[in-house]
């Protein structure tokens, strides 16, 4: 897919037709039509229903959402480069998991902005395994979360160890089976987790899917805890949250299984052989001082 083809598809849909899109883009109508046709040929599927106004197919909706994301990222990049050329600010971009974000980011960022107040900040909360792709693709400069098994492409700066335990609500309708036959119990309930779809991103949990009736995935930690509190399944939760969050007070640990507890090292990572920005170096330094 070419950038211009995505831009044309977006304009055709948002302007309500090929003629209006051609006027906005300063292209001929035939060139606009050919651009959309080329994109459809490359993807092997129809993206638009040629009606008045044009309607998106299901595939078209997905491509449009993707194009909007790409175009937005381009606009941000151009804006940031212009500001950097003018010497107005530096940029700090971090992909962080929910646990680190809740427990440490406010204090770390407060310290950071005392020293670099004109820095433009971009922080996004992501599932731990998705952070890897965000840093590898350079969408974010720094990743902050649990280290995974295969991370040879990254420089890692460890700070602390995190333990997550498998839990279920004590009033779950099938709880009597837990002590008698925990494997059978798990086979009859969902695992509620953040990210299991891509095998290369889940080496430590790759066998878990087969241990449960089904897997429910949501990036919202709050939603995962609430679903468990409703007695709808099991999830992994950090021990610190288990001890401190009131919603977890009636959760039971499922500790009599090989994967009942998962320990991981947590820290910062970035692409190997890359040079961190001034803001990135400063943030790493602040984190090292915080955990020294």
Secondary structure as UniProt FT lines:
FT   HELIX           3..15
FT   HELIX           18..25
FT   HELIX           29..43
FT   STRAND          48..49
FT   STRAND          55..56
FT   HELIX           58..85
FT   TURN            86..87
FT   STRAND          91..96
FT   HELIX           98..100
FT   HELIX           101..105
FT   HELIX           106..115
FT   TURN            117..118
FT   STRAND          120..125
FT   HELIX           128..136
FT   TURN            137..138
FT   STRAND          142..146
FT   TURN            152..153
FT   STRAND          154..169
FT   TURN            170..171
FT   TURN            173..175
FT   HELIX           176..180
FT   HELIX           182..186
FT   TURN            187..188
FT   STRAND          190..193
FT   HELIX           199..201
FT   HELIX           203..205
FT   TURN            206..208
FT   HELIX           209..211
FT   STRAND          214..217
FT   HELIX           221..229
FT   TURN            230..231
FT   STRAND          233..238
FT   HELIX           239..244
FT   HELIX           246..248
FT   TURN            249..250
FT   STRAND          251..253
FT   TURN            258..259
FT   STRAND          261..271
FT   TURN            272..273
FT   HELIX           278..290
//
